Amino acid sequence: MSTFKNHPSPSQGLSRWHQWPQMIIIGSLFTLLAACGAGSTGTDSAANGDVIVGLTDAPGNSATYTVDVDSLTLTRNNGAEVETLPVQTRVDFAQYTDLTEFLTAATVPNGVYTKATMVLDYTHADIQVEDPGGNIVPVPIANIVDIDGNPIQKLTVSVRLDGSHKLLIAPGLPANMTLDFNLQASNRVDFSAADPMLTVAPFLVADLSLDKPKIHRLRGALASVDLDNQKFKLIVRPFRHRLSVDNRHFGTLNVHVDSATVYEINGESFIGDTGLQALNNQPAHTAVIAIGKLQLPGTTARRRFVATQVYVGSSVPNGDSDVVTGHIIARSGNTLQLKGATLIRKDGTVIFNNTVTVQLSPSTVVKKQLSADAHDISEISVGQRLTVFGQANIATDASGVAITLDASQGTARMLFTNIRGAVAQTASPLALKLNTIGHRPVNLFDFSGTGINAANDADPAFYELDTGALDLSSLVVNEPVKARGFVTAFGSAPADFNARSLVLVAPAKALLMTSWQPASATAISDISATRILLDLTGSGHFHHVIRAGERTDLTGFSSMPTLIPADETGKGLYIIIQKRAAALILRDFSTFTRSLSELLNNGAKVKAIKAQGYFNDDNVTMRVWRMQVILR
């Protein structure tokens, strides 16, 4: 007997569907074994192929960065454009710094695609940033301008998929494109005036490498379960879209599972086959969130999405509870203070309040990512990222909005937490001079009560990590690193943090963004066939290099930055953009510098430079394989 459960289609009767939280963007191209269908551009299946679009972002200082995405188009090498986004979509780019989320699965004509373009609408933008001191109350930004100081309403941002970066669409071989509208590189806030100003110089990235892919997340409604082949299918419903029966849907995707997959279904934990069977018992269109990785099954070239965690029904936000997610900045008894908190109400509304008071009790059910074991509230400590289900109370007074979430009969889910700092000690235990927790300044956190006694409370100047079997041999003192894991149980430090992974910041791929205000005739002080030497005198809001979410100010070095080709061949993608002139696209560094030099000698001035590559702090040199120069 077949164990394939085929749920009815949406047109056969919709179950109640709740709105999703909002989302964001970053880049790689790969093949993925999936079922697609976000609206075909033709009826001849042999003439069409499938593309799955995923979105993520690099960390920034935005508490929320919500804009409307009007369109997401792909351009073929013959100039034809294909729209992949079925409806205008409201996106909070600040929510997706540590993972990639699937957005849409579209059926498009076969061919080679050389450009992806997004149109962003800032008319109803909700952008709030933390001020330089990381104060509790975020600063709303209404004054939004482009790099020339002009107010922004709609902004078109694109990335070229040329050369080896071309996107090939072919029948039977679904392709996936993930884009990154890098908030850290694309945005700068000027607090010097009474009305803070946000300058946007869009930096969209499409990265072909899958050497270190992010965790992926898929939101959707349950379509079917296939017990025999250990997979299930979701109707993709990203962001806050409701399930509908019209043709403007986002397609479907297969989710593969295995014996290690952890499930939380209506608050109950399962693992492996018992979890998939429990999922099979759920009604059609039940809300599901799947989190996992892209894997190569055996020798096939097709990648598939394998879930490590699956959340279903009332375990998904927008069920029967109010839900808040944030980082714990203080704990006193069973009372928590959460910062960076987003509250999702039962009615689907979303409130960003940045601080929420959470009340736990011994009856609070405690869960932990990738764990089906029993946990309790004693494990929840300062710094831990947490999602809490409960009942919210919202009060407004002269000081503003105060939100309290009663989770005494609810659920608290401990999430993977990211920390960053510089190595303070390499010997066991590894210790960091902690800079940020969840991209937030460490001075916002009150570590009182975290230790076995007051003398052992966590010390951000010497934050101790339990690293288990992780390789520490390459670490050196003062080297910047980031770690991912869980905070040690409250009242039990040291160690202060249980690390599941460590990443060195310095060797990471780098994004460089510099600008000059006004455009400068001396921004490039020396140029040759093998190098470009910058002069940051008169630089504007942008003068940074970003690696692994960490931003380095280029004006802090004793010498000026030098840009050289990534390898001795000089091959790469180099673009010169000048007003009232077609973009000049070159593949060779020496040809690029010769053309750029001619334009500068004829009176052009440099407004901005964007580059991708690897940055060396010791000699302030960046090896670039992609570079764009904007001239005025």
N, C-alpha and C positions, 0 to 999 in steps of 0.2 A: 504494500500500500504506500502510495506517495505521501510524504510528510510536508509537501509544499502547500502553504496556506496562502490562498489568493484572496486578498481583501477586496471589497467592492470599490469601484472608482468613485471619485468625488461626486459625480453626477448622480450616483445612486443613493445619496443621502450623506450630508456632512455631519460629523460629530462636532461638538463645541471645540473651537480652535481659539487659542489665545495669541496675543501679539508677542513678538520676540523682542529682546533688547536690541540695541543698535550695534554697529560693527565697523571694520577697516581693511588696509592693503599692503603686500611685498612680492618679490619676484623670483620665479623659476619656471622652466618649461619642462614638462615630462609627459609620458604617456600613462594613462590610468584606465584600468579595466572598469567600465561603468556602463550603466544604461542611461541614455540621454534623451532629450526631446523638449527643448525649451522653445519650440516654435520653428518649424522648418521653413527654409526659404524656397523650397521646391518639393515636388512630389516624387522625383526620381531619386531613390535612396542611393543609387550608385554614383550620383553626381554630388552627393553631400557627405560630409563627415561631421564629427562632434568635437566641440571644444568645451572644456570645463574651466571656469574662471575662478580663481581663489584670490582672496584679499588679505593683506596683513600690513603691519607698519613697524617702523623703528620707534623707540621710545622718545618722548618729548616731555615738555613741562605743561602740557595742556591737560586740565582736568576733564574737559569735554571739548571735542572739535567736531561739531555736528553740522554737516552741510548736505544739500541735495545733489545726488549724482543724476544728471539729466540723461546721460547716455554713455555707453561704452562701446566704441566701434573698433572693428578690425579693418585694416586696409590691405587688399591684395596687391601683388606686384604689378598688376595691370591697372591699378588705380581704383578699382571697385571697392566700395565701403559696405560693410555688413554690421548691422546693429545686433549686439548680443544681450543687451539688458532689456527685458520686456516692459518694464515700467520705471518711471522716475523712482529713485530709491534714496531714502534718507539714511545717512551713514554717520556714525560717530567714530571717526578715525582714531580717537584716543584709546579705544577699548581693546585694540588688537595688537599689542606690542610684543607679545610672547607666543603668538600662534598665528596660523593661517586659517582663514575660514572660507569654505566653499560658498561661492556666490550664485553661480548659474551654470547650467549645462545646456548649451545651445547647439542646434544643428545648422551648419553653415556650408556654403559651397566649397568643394574641394579646391585646393590650390595652395600657393605659398603666400603667407601674410608677412608684411614687412613693417607694420606700424600698428600700435594700439593707442587709442585716444579716449580720454575721459573729458566730459564737460561737467564742471562743478558749478553749482548755483549757490552763491553766498547771500542771496536776498533775505532769506530767513535763517541765516546761520546762527547757531548757538555755540559760541566759542568762549571758554573760560580757562584762564591760565593761573597758575600759582605765581605770586610775585617772587622776586629774587630771594626773599627770606623764607619761602615755602609756607606762608601764613595759612591758617586754617581756612579762612574764607577766600575762595577763588575770585579772581578779578574778571568780570565780564568784559569782552572786547567787542566794541561796535565800530571802531575806526579801523577798517581793513583796506589796505592798499597794495598795489603791485610794486615791483622793484623800481618803477619810475615815479612812485608816489601817487598814482592815480587810483581813485576808489574802485573797488572790485565789486561787480555784480555777478558776472559769469566769467569763469576762467577755464580755458581749454589747455589741457596738459597731455602731452603725448610722449611715447617712447618708441624708438626705432628698433625693429627686429631684423636688422640687416646682417649680411654675411652669414656667419655660423649661427647667428641668433634668429634666423628666420623660423617662422612658425609654419609647419607643414600640416595641412589638414587633408586626410585621406580616409576613404571608407574603411570601417572596421578597425581603425587604430585611433581611438580617442586621444586627443592632446589636451594638456592642461596648461593654462597660463596663469601665473600668479604675479600680481603687480604690487608695487610699493610706492605709495605717495608718502615719501619719507618726511614725517612731520618735523623731526629734528633738523634735517637739512633744509627744509622748504620754508620754514617759518621763523621769524624773529620778532620779539615784542620789545618796544621801546617804552620804558616806564618814566622817562624823564619829564614828560608833559603830564598835565592834570588828566588828560584823556589818553590812556595808553593806546599805542598804535601798533597794529600787527602788519608786518610786511611779508608778503607771500611771493616767493620765487620758486615755483613748483619744480620738484625733483622726483620724477617718476622712474622707477627702476624695474627692468625685467631681467632676471638673472637665470641663466640656463643651468647652473650647477645645482646638483642635488647632493653634494658632499655632506652638507649639514642642514638638511631640511628642518623646518620648524614642525612642531606638533600641529596637526590639522584638526579642525572642528567642522562638523556638519550638523545643521539644524534642519528639521523637516517633520513631515507627517508620515506615519507608518503606512506603507503601501502593501508590502507582502513579506513573508518570512519563508525561507527555504532551509528547513532543518537538515536535509540530506547534504547540502553543499555548504552548510555553515555560513549563511549570509542572509541579509535582509535588504529590502529596498526602501528608500525614503523619497518622498516628494519634497524637493528642496524648497524651503521657505526661509530665506535669510532675513536678518534685520527684524523689523516689526510688521512684516506683511502678514495679512490673514490669508488662510487657505481659501481659494475661490474656484469656481467652476468655469471661469472664462478661459480664453486661450493664452492669457498673458501670465503664464506660469514659468517657473525657473528650471524645469526639467526634473529628472529623477536620477539617483545615483545608487549603486550597490555598495553596501557596507559588509566587509568580510570580518569574521570573528574567529576566535580559536579558544583553546581550553583555558587560556589565561585571562580572557576578557572578563572584566568586572562589571556587573550590572547593578543599578539601583532603580528599582521599579516600584513606584508608588511608596517610596520610603523603605522598601525591603531589599536587602542585599543578596546577590547571587554571584556565582562565578562559573564560567564555562558553559557546558551544555544545558545545565539547569536554568541558567539565565536566558539562553536563547529560547528554551521551551516556554519559560514564563513570558517572554516577549511575544511568542506565538499566540499566547492566550489573550493578548490585548486586542481591543476593538480597532477597526480600521481608523486611520487618521489620528491615532493617539500621538501626542507630541513627543518627539525623541531628539536628544542631543547625543551625537557620537563623537568621541575624541580618540584620535589614534595617529598612525603613521602610514606613510606610503612605502610599500614594500615590493620587492621583486619576487614573484612566486617562481622559484626554480630558475630555469634558464630562459624563460620568456622575456621579451623586451618590454612587455606591458606591466606597468605598475598598478597595484591595486591598493585601495584604502582599507587598512586593517584596524579595527577599533580596539583600543585597550580599555576604554570606559564607555558605558552606555547608560544614559539617564532617560527615564521614561515616565510619562504621566505626571503625577503630582510631584515627582522629583525634578521636574523641569520648571523653571520660573514661569509665573503666570498661571499657576494651578489654583489651589484653594487657599494659598497663603500669600502674604506679602514677603518679598525676598530682597535682601540687601547683600551686597558684596563689597568688601573693602579690606584694608590692612588694619590690624589692631595696633593702636598707638599707645594704649594704656589698659591695664586691668586692675580692678580693685574688687576683691571678693569675686562675685559672679557677675559683675558689671563690666562691660567692655566699652571702649571708645573706638569706633572704626573711622578711619580717614579714607578719603577718596571713594566714599560710599555712594553707590548707585542703588536707589530703591525702585523696585518694580512692583507696582500694586496689583492686587487681584484683578482689577478692572482693565489691566493692560497699560496704564499710564506709567511713565518713567520719570522719576525725580532724582536729580543730582543735587545732593545737599552737602557733600564732602565730609560731613561728620554725622555719625548716627550713634546713639547710645543703645547697646544691646544688653538685654537682661537674660542671663542663663539661669538654669536650675538643675538639680541632679536628675530631673526627668527629661532634660533636653537630650534628644538623640544625637549622637556625634558620629559623623562619617569622615573618611579620609580617602583622598584620591588614590586609586589603584590598590585599595584595600577592602576586603570583605570582612575583616576582623571587627571585634567589638572595641569601641573607644568610648571615652568619657570626657567630661568638661575639664578635667584636670590637665589634659594634654594641650589645651588651647592657651597660647602664650603671646606675649607682645612681639609684634613683627609678623605674625602668621597672617597669611591671606585667607579670608574666610567668606563663605556664602552661608547666610542664615535665613531659614524659613520661619516665619512667625506672624504676629499681628502687630501692625504699625499704628502708632498714635502720632499725629502731626499737630503741633501747637504753634501758633504764631503770636509773637509779642513784639515789643519795641526793638528788641535785639535781633529779630529775624525769625526764621523757621527752625524749630527744634523737633527732631524726629527721634522717637524711641520705639524700638522693636522688642516686643515681648516674645522670647523664644522658649519660655518655660515649658511649653508643650509642643515645641517645634523641633527643628533639626538644624544642626550646625555642621557644615561640611568644610574640612580643612583642605585647602588647595595648595598646589605647588607654589612656593614662594621664591622670588628671585632677589638676591642681594649682590651688591657690588662694592668693591673696596680695593685697597692696596695690601699686598702681603706684608704682614708685620713679623711673622715667624714661620719658617719652613719646617722646623722640627716638629714632631708630634707633641701637642696637637697643632694643626695648621691654625694660624690666627691672622685675621685681617684688621686693618684700620678701616672700619666700615664707613662707606660714603652714603649709600642709599639702600633702602629696602623697598622693593616694588617701585623703583625709580623716584622715591621720595626721600628728601634729606633726612639723615639719621637723627638730627637734632629735634625732630618732631616726636620722637618715640621716648616714652618714659619706661625704663626697664626695671623699675622698682618691683620687687617680688619675684623676679624671674629666676633667682639663684636659690641654692639650698639654704642660704642665709644672705643677709644684706651685703656681706663682704664678697659674695660670689655672684651678685647680680651681673647680668651681661654688661660688659664694658665695650662701647663701640670703638674705643681706641685699641682694644685687644679682644676682638670678637672671635671666640674659639669655635672651630668647626670639627665635628666628627666626620671624617672623610672615608671611613671604612677601608675598602680595597682600592680606592682611587689612586692613580699614579700622580705623585707629587714631585717626582724627580726633576722636572724641568722648571719648577718654580724658583724665583729669586726674590729677595726682599725688595719691597717697594714696587714690584710689578703689579699692574692693575689686572684684576680677575673678577669674574662673576661666577656665582654659584647658584644652584637650583636645588631645592629640597624642602624640608620642614623645620620649623622652629622647635627646639627642645621643649618638653612639657613644662608648664608653669611651675616655678618653685623647685626645679631640678637641675638647673645649670650649675657648673659646666658639664659637658660642652653646651654652647649656646644654640647650635644649629646642626642639623643632620643633613649633610650635603649628599645629593644623589649624582650631581655632575658639576664639573669645573670647566670654565672656558677662559683661556688667556685672551685679554683684550687686544694687546699690541699686534699680534699676527693676524688679526681678523681683517676681512675686507673693509676697505675704507671708502667713505664718501667725502669729498672735499667741496666746500661751497664758499666762494669769496665774492664780494661785491664792492663796488666803489661808488661813493656818493659825493659829488657828481661823477659821471664817467671820466676815467683818467687816461691821459696820454702817456703816463709813466708807470702804469700798473705792471707792465712787463719791462723789467730793467735790462734784461738780456735774453736774446733768443737765437738759437742755432738749430742745426739739423738734429741735435741730440738732446737739447734741453731747453726749458723755459724757466727763467728766474723771475719770481714775482716780487713786486714792491707793494707792501700793504699800506703804505702811506695814503691816507684819505679813504681807507676802507669803510664801507657802510656797516649795516647790521650783520652781514655774513662774513665771517673770517674764521671758519672752523673746519676741523676734520672729525668725522664721526666713525667710531669702530665699536661694534658689539653694543650699541646703545650708549656709549660713552663719548662725550663731546670734548674735544681738545681745542683750546683757543690758539690759533696760529700766531697771534701777536705776542704770545708769551715766550716764544723762542728767541734766542740771542741772534739768530740769523733768519733770513727770509726763505720761504719755501721754494724748492726746486722741483719741477715736474719733468720726468724723463719717461721714455717709452718702457712698457712693461718687460720687453725682452729685446734682444739685439736685432731682431728683424724689423722692429718698429711698426709692426702691423697692429691695427686696432680700428676703432671707430672714432673719428675726429670731426666735429661739426662746428662751422662758423656761421653765426646768425647775425645779420645786420638788417636794420629797418629798410623797407622798400627794396629788398634784394632777396632772391631765393637762397635758401639755406645751402651752404657749400659743404658737401659730405665727402670726406676723404678717408682713405684706408691706410695711409702711410704717414708716420710721424714727421719725416723730413719734408714731405710734400705739404703737409699741414702747416708746419712752422714757416715754410717759404711763403705760402699763400697768406698766412696771418701777418708776416712781416711786411709784405707788400701793402696790405690794407692799412697797417699802422703807419707806414711811411707816407701814405696818401691822406693822412689826417684822421683816420678812425680812432676812436677811444674805447677803452675796455669798460664795460658796465658790470659784467659778472663772468665768473669761470666756475664751471661744475666739472668734477672729474670722479672717476671710479678707479680704484686700484689698491695698492698697498703702501702704507705710510711708515716711514722709519723716523722715529723721534730723534735718534742719535745724530743723524746728518740732515734732518728736516727735509727729507726728499720723499717724493711720492712717485712710485712706478705706476703709470696709468695705462689702461687699455681702452678706456673711453673718456672723451673729453669734449666739452662744449664751451665755446667762447661766445659771449653776447657782446656785440659792438654797437656803439652809437656814433 
